[in-house]
Amino acid sequence: MLEYFKTILSKVSFSKYLFEKELRKAIKVLVKEELKELQSWCYRKFGHIYQSIINKCFGSAGILPA
């Protein structure tokens, strides 16, 4: 599932709204180990564009920034 969500997030990264929506879905579905990996990946790949969204989504889920 992790790779699936990485693919989806890459495809919707053109839209702030869709990126946040799909990231929230991923956070609901993935297990803790996968979430840490997804979080690191999101910061590496999209942190320069969507850092505030990434912080908000993972913060709401109780996961501290990497």
Beta strands, then each sheet from edge to edge (+ up, - down):
end
